[in-house]
Amino acid sequence: MWPESSETPTRLRTGLTTGCCATACCVAAAQLLLQPQRPAAATVSVKLPRGRYVDLTIVAQQRLSAEQAFATTIKDAGDDPDITHGARISVTLALVAEAGVAFHAGPGVGTVTRAGLPLAIGEPAINPVPRAMMTEHLIQAAENSGYQGGFKVTVAVENGEMLAHKTMNPRLGILGGLSILGTTGIVRPFSCAAYIASIHQGMDVAAANGIDHIAATTGSSSEQAIREHYGLSDMALVEMGDFAGAVLKYLKRVPFARVSLCGGFGKISKLANGHLDLHSRASAIDFNHLATLAQAAGADEPLCQRIRTANTSIEALQCCQDHGIDLAQAICDAAWRKVRTTVPAAVTIEVWATDRNGRLLACADGDQI
């Protein structure tokens, strides 16, 4: 359980990635095997990709035999609401005759089953940067002790298979557990970059598996609505959240034949106003813009004034519905015109808006504009 937040504003605390944690476990296990005379270390130092060193606490470790040892640490995600915060991450390290480092998925770590990820099908879901970090530290340990052989690294995450159901892994075709992730070794609280990376990864997987129609949605209600409308598979659904721009701009690299953007009326109204980041910190609903679109759709001045003074976008929508003005269609049309300028011409783009109950209100695909 997360502790109650202080009412005093403080700087958010960074954390460490699962890849960094696995590397620390490799270091501790290697010390047990290659330097058996050395006392087991309570903490180990890990070099991050950008050169900084961090210390991690080892909560359990044991030399199982002359060729095998394991070590465990607990992931600290800082102030990021990471699903793996507090997870016990372990590595069982074995010395093998063949030089090099081989990676294996232990309990709670997934296996890649679909193309489109940076790992081949059948590989353990241990991403390239964590692999590089572990390899670098193990090679250094071997050089320091004069060891000429190789290593077998088996990474495990306690309850990882259960935790993975709360991530994008099943949709991406990573089955059996979590991924061991990280590009810098550091978890930055509420990282936009991490979320955008997951959006792009979902698009890559869909493209690599031959899907030509994807739907990018702002949340679970809009996702359910568009899924049912088209009968789309999980792999064809991309939860973009507030990052519409991350989807639209990435289509220049991974084009699809058809893309459906679907979101709540208020979010789509921001898109109609030219915003590609739909979060409240970056954009606000412009009631004057709503009134202008309503007027073009036939609203009289008293109705437009009600829209300008509405408390919410849904209130403005309801006012228009009561007067027979299809504001939802006007919003979708305006949003379509905005996104069409961003998306490659070969991609058919459409924009859908939903109400608060997840019902589809309107769609624009350019044909009626």
Residue pairs with C-beta under 8 A, 6 or more apart in sequence:
2 81
12 78
12 79
12 80
12 189
12 190
13 78
13 79
13 189
14 78
14 79
14 80
14 186
14 187
14 188
14 189
15 75
15 76
15 77
15 78
15 79
15 80
15 82
15 85
15 186
15 187
15 189
16 54
16 56
16 75
16 76
16 77
16 78
16 185
16 186
16 187
17 130
17 181
17 182
17 184
17 185
17 186
17 187
18 75
18 84
18 87
18 89
18 130
18 157
18 178
18 179
18 180
18 181
18 182
19 126
19 127
19 129
19 130
19 133
19 134
19 180
19 181
19 182
19 185
20 46
20 48
20 54
20 56
20 130
20 133
20 182
20 185
20 186
21 56
21 73
21 74
21 75
21 89
22 89
22 91
22 126
22 130
22 134
22 153
22 155
22 180
23 46
23 130
23 133
23 134
23 137
23 185
24 44
24 46
24 56
24 58
24 71
24 73
25 58
25 70
25 71
25 72
25 73
25 89
25 90
25 91
25 93
25 155
26 71
26 91
26 93
26 134
26 137
26 138
26 151
26 153
27 44
27 45
27 46
27 137
27 141
28 40
28 41
28 44
28 58
28 61
28 71
28 73
29 61
29 69
29 70
29 71
29 91
29 92
29 93
30 69
30 93
30 137
30 138
30 141
30 142
30 151
31 38
31 40
31 41
31 44
31 141
32 40
32 61
32 62
32 63
32 69
32 71
33 63
33 66
33 67
33 68
33 69
33 93
33 95
34 141
34 142
34 144
34 145
34 147
35 145
36 63
40 58
40 61
41 58
42 57
42 58
43 55
43 56
43 57
43 58
44 55
44 56
44 58
45 53
45 54
45 55
46 53
46 54
46 55
46 56
46 133
46 137
46 185
47 53
47 133
47 136
47 137
48 54
48 133
48 184
48 185
48 186
49 129
49 132
49 133
49 183
49 184
49 185
50 184
50 185
52 185
54 185
56 73
57 73
57 74
58 71
58 72
58 73
59 72
59 73
59 74
59 88
60 70
60 71
60 72
60 90
61 69
61 70
61 71
61 72
62 69
62 70
63 69
64 70
64 92
66 95
67 94
67 95
67 96
68 92
68 93
68 94
68 95
69 92
69 93
70 90
70 91
70 92
70 93
71 90
71 91
71 93
72 88
72 89
72 90
73 88
73 89
73 90
74 86
74 87
74 88
74 89
75 82
75 84
75 85
75 86
75 87
75 88
75 89
76 85
76 86
77 84
77 85
77 86
77 187
78 187
78 188
78 189
79 189
80 187
80 188
80 189
80 190
80 191
81 190
82 187
83 163
83 166
83 167
84 157
84 163
84 178
87 157
87 158
87 159
87 160
87 163
87 178
88 157
88 158
89 155
89 156
89 157
89 158
90 106
90 155
90 156
90 157
90 158
91 153
91 154
91 155
91 156
92 106
92 153
92 154
92 156
93 138
93 151
93 152
93 153
93 154
94 151
94 152
94 154
95 147
95 149
95 150
95 151
95 152
96 102
96 149
96 150
96 151
96 152
97 149
97 150
98 149
98 150
99 148
99 149
99 150
100 150
100 151
101 131
101 134
101 135
101 138
101 139
101 150
101 151
101 152
101 153
102 150
102 151
102 152
102 153
103 123
103 124
103 126
103 131
103 134
103 153
103 154
103 155
104 124
104 152
104 153
104 154
104 155
105 111
105 124
105 125
105 126
105 154
105 155
105 176
105 177
106 154
106 155
106 156
106 157
107 156
107 157
107 158
107 160
107 161
107 177
108 156
108 157
108 158
108 159
108 160
108 161
108 163
108 164
108 177
108 178
109 124
109 125
109 126
109 155
109 156
109 157
109 160
109 176
109 177
109 178
109 179
109 180
110 124
110 125
110 160
110 164
110 169
110 174
110 175
110 176
110 177
110 178
110 179
111 122
111 123
111 124
111 125
111 174
111 175
111 176
111 177
112 119
112 120
112 121
112 122
112 123
112 124
112 125
112 173
112 174
113 121
113 122
113 173
113 174
113 175
114 121
114 172
114 173
114 205
114 208
114 209
114 235
115 121
115 205
115 208
115 209
116 172
116 201
116 204
116 205
116 206
116 207
116 208
116 209
117 172
117 173
117 174
117 201
117 204
117 205
118 127
118 128
119 125
119 126
119 127
119 128
124 155
124 180
125 169
125 174
125 177
125 178
125 179
125 180
126 155
126 179
126 180
127 179
127 180
127 181
127 182
129 182
129 183
129 184
130 180
130 181
130 182
133 182
133 185
134 153
138 151
138 153
141 147
142 148
142 149
142 151
155 180
157 163
157 177
157 178
157 180
160 177
160 178
161 176
161 177
163 177
163 178
164 170
164 174
164 176
164 177
164 178
167 178
167 179
168 198
168 201
168 202
168 239
169 175
169 177
169 178
169 179
170 234
171 202
171 205
171 234
171 235
171 237
172 201
172 202
172 205
173 205
173 209
173 235
187 194
188 194
192 243
195 241
195 243
195 246
196 243
196 246
199 216
199 238
199 239
199 240
199 243
199 246
199 247
199 250
200 246
200 250
200 254
202 238
202 239
203 214
203 238
203 247
203 250
203 254
203 256
204 254
205 235
206 214
206 235
206 236
206 238
206 256
207 254
207 256
209 235
211 233
211 235
211 236
211 256
212 256
212 257
212 258
213 230
213 232
213 236
213 256
213 257
213 258
213 259
213 260
214 232
214 236
214 237
214 238
214 256
214 258
214 259
214 260
215 223
215 226
215 227
215 230
215 232
215 236
215 237
215 238
215 259
215 260
215 261
215 262
216 238
216 239
216 240
216 244
216 247
216 259
216 260
216 261
216 262
217 223
217 226
217 237
217 238
217 239
217 240
217 261
217 262
217 263
218 240
218 241
218 242
218 244
218 262
218 263
218 264
218 267
218 278
219 239
219 241
219 263
219 264
220 239
221 264
221 354
221 356
221 357
221 358
222 262
222 263
222 264
222 352
222 354
222 358
223 237
223 239
223 262
224 358
225 262
225 352
225 354
225 358
225 359
225 360
226 232
226 237
226 260
226 262
226 352
226 360
227 237
229 360
230 260
238 247
240 246
240 247
240 261
241 278
242 267
242 277
242 278
242 279
242 282
243 276
243 277
243 278
244 261
244 263
244 271
244 275
244 276
244 277
244 278
244 339
245 276
245 277
245 342
247 259
247 261
248 276
248 339
248 342
248 343
249 276
249 342
251 259
251 342
251 343
251 344
251 347
252 344
255 344
255 346
255 347
256 347
257 346
257 347
257 348
258 347
258 348
258 349
258 350
259 343
259 347
259 348
259 349
259 350
260 350
260 351
260 352
261 268
261 271
261 335
261 339
261 349
261 350
261 351
261 352
262 351
262 352
262 353
262 354
262 360
263 271
263 278
263 352
263 353
263 354
264 353
264 354
264 355
264 356
265 313
265 314
265 317
265 328
265 331
265 353
265 354
265 355
265 361
266 285
266 312
266 313
266 314
267 278
268 331
268 332
268 335
268 351
268 352
268 353
269 285
269 286
269 289
269 290
269 313
269 331
269 335
270 278
270 283
270 284
270 285
270 286
271 278
271 335
271 338
271 339
271 351
272 289
272 293
272 331
272 332
272 334
272 335
272 338
273 283
273 286
273 289
273 334
273 338
274 338
275 282
275 283
276 342
277 283
285 312
285 313
287 307
287 308
287 309
287 310
287 313
287 316
288 308
290 307
290 308
290 310
290 313
290 316
290 327
290 331
291 299
291 304
291 305
291 307
291 308
291 316
293 327
293 330
293 331
293 334
294 303
294 304
294 307
294 316
294 320
294 325
294 327
294 330
295 301
295 304
296 330
297 320
297 325
297 326
297 327
297 329
297 330
298 324
298 325
299 307
299 320
299 323
299 325
299 327
303 319
303 320
303 323
303 325
306 316
306 319
307 316
307 319
307 320
310 316
310 319
314 355
314 356
316 327
317 327
317 328
317 355
317 361
320 326
320 327
321 327
326 362
328 353
328 361
328 362
329 361
329 362
329 364
331 353
331 362
332 351
332 352
332 353
332 361
332 362
332 363
332 364
333 364
333 368
333 369
335 351
335 353
335 364
336 349
336 350
336 351
336 364
336 365
336 366
336 369
337 369
339 349
339 351
340 349
340 366
343 349
348 365
349 365
349 366
350 363
350 364
350 365
350 366
351 363
351 364
351 365
352 360
352 361
352 362
352 363
353 360
353 361
353 362
353 363
354 360
354 361
355 361
